[in-house]
């Protein structure tokens, strides 16, 4: 994502983005969703990590913050809940039509039975999608017949976005929180983190999907 790339440009070398969460902690997130882990697991997972961003970590921002109470929190937002919801519909449409784990191909239902890892990925993604949208969108059928697809509730999308952002802003101490739109560029981000503004342009990678998420920077541990 843009935020992960920006952190690396600013000198945070060990950044866990979506890919890293699944590469290094897939089974840990399965344990978390199954209820067989405690919040202490987040400290084990991210003790030596400079910054975490994107799903599924951003969905557990409060648990991570309790384990790293001095960390800085960046809440990325969009111009409106409607803008975020429209972006998420497009993202979800992709995940439910183009990926082997979501049912987009004839062989998709067989994959979890052929691969334990694939079954775990699908399990974790199902929980991520339900948390973000309030719906089990992986089970939605034809997502190309209408816009938004039948089974996608824009009301649920908007409510989830609003509730999530409100919780972050209400519970994170103000001196540790930056509410940030990537359209603002380097300025607010660098000021918040105490970094010099880089000469290179702010990364413009996957901007439409980087909002409504939380990044946590641990500069203490």
N, C-alpha and C positions, 0 to 999 in steps of 0.2 A: 504494500500500500504506500501511498504518498508519505504518510506519517513515519512509517518504518524507514523509508529511504531518507527522509529528512533527519531522523535521529542519527543515522549512520554518518550523514554528511557533517553533523554537529559533533561527531567524535564518540558517540555511544556505539562501541564496536559490537557488543553482545546484545543484539536486539532480537526478541522473539515476536515474530509476526505470525500470521495464520499458518504458514508452511511449517515454521519451527514448532508450533504447538502440536501439530499432528505428527511431525517427525520425531520429536523427543518425548512428548507427554500424552500420546494417544491413550495408552492404557491407564494412565493416571486420571485423565478426564473421564474415562469409562467408570473408574472407581468413584469419582466424585458424583457423577450422575446416578450411580447405583446406590449411593448413600453409604459406601463402605470405607470412606476416607474422612479425615478431619481437616479442618482449615490449616493445620500445621503442614499438610502436604504442599500447600502453595509455597511455603518458605523453602522446603526441600527443592521444589521445582525451579524457583526463581532466585535463590540465594545469590548466585553468581551471574545473574542476568542484569544488564543495565536498564533495559526498558522492555515493557511488554505492550502489545497493541493488538487489536483485532480479535475476532472470535477464535476460540471460546473464552479466552482470558478476560476480555473486556466485560463479559457478562457476570464475572465474579469479582468485579472491581472492589466491592466492599470487603469481601473475604481477604483479598490480597492486601488491601489497605490495612486491615487489622493485623496482618502479619508483618507489614512494613509501614508502621504508623507515621514515619517521617517522609514518606515518598511524596513526590509531586504528581498531581493528577491532571490530565488534559482531557477535557470533554469536547470532542469534535461535533459540530452541529451544522445543520443545513439552514437555508433561508426560512424554511417553514416545514411543518410536519407533513404537509402535502407533497412537497418536493422530495422529502426523504422517502415517503411511502411509494411514490411513483418509481424512484430509483430502486427500491427494494423489490417491487413487483418484477422489474426487469431482471434483477439479479436472481430472484427465486425462479423465474421462468427459465433462465439459463440452467440453474442447478437441477431442475426437474425435467429437463429435456435433453441435456447434453452430457450428462455424467453417468457412468456405469452404475453408481450406487443408488441412483434416485428413481430408476424405472423408466428412463428415457430410451432404452434399447430393449429389444426382445429378450436378450439374455440377462438383463438387469436383475430380475427376481431370483436368478440362479446364483449370482455372484456371492452373496453372503453365505451360501451353503458350500461353496467351493473354496472360500478363503476366510480364515478367522479374522485376519486384519480387515478385510472388506466388510465383514459383519460388524466389527467394532467401529469402523469409520461411519457406516450407515447409522449405527446406534447413536453415536455422538452427534452426527449431523441432524438426526431427527430431533434430538433434545435442543440443539442450538436453534433450529428453525422454529420449534414450538415456543421457545423463550422469546425470540425476536418478534414473531408474528402473532402468537396466541393460537396458531393453527398447526396441524401436522401437515405441512404443505407437501412433504415428500409423497404422501398418499393421495394427493389431488390428481385426478385423471388428466383430461385434455386441457392443457394450459395455453393453447394457441387459438382457441375458438372465440375468445372474446377478450376485451381489454377494459378493466382487469379480468383475468381468467375467472370462470365460475369456481367458487370455493375459496377465492382470495377476498377477504373482507378488508376494504380500505379503512373501515372504522377501526378494526382490530390493529391494523398497521399503525395508524395515527395515534391510537391510545397507547400502544406499547412505546412508541418513540417519546411521547409527552411524559409518560410515567417514568421512564428510564432517566430522561434528562432532569426531571424534577427531583428524583431521588438523589442523583449525584450532586446536584447543586444544594440540596438541603442538608446532606450528611457529610460532605467533604468540607473541612475547614477552609474558609475563604482564602487564607494566605497560601494554601497548598493547591488551589484549584485555578485552572485557566479554562474558560469557556471559549472555544476557538473554532473559527470557520477557516478552512484552508485557503479561501479566497483572500484572506488577510496577509498571506505571505509570511516571510521570515520575521518581520518586526515583533509582533506580540509574543511569538514563540520563543525567540531568542532572548527577549527581555525577561520573560518568565523563567527561563532556564539559566540566565546569566551567561549567555554565549554571544560571541561576536557574530554579526550577520555575515553569512558566506557570500562570496562574489557570484557564485553560480545561482541560477534561477531556482525558485522553490520547485520541488518535484511535482510533476503533474501526472502521477501514476495512479490510476483507479480512483480518481477524485470523487466520482459520483457514488462510490460505495464506501468511502472512508468516514462518513458522517454518522452521528448517533452512537459513536463508539468512545471508549475510554482508553487512554494510554497512561501507563503508570511508570514514572521514572524514579528509580531508587538511587539516590546519590549519596546515601549514608552508609549502606551495608558494604 
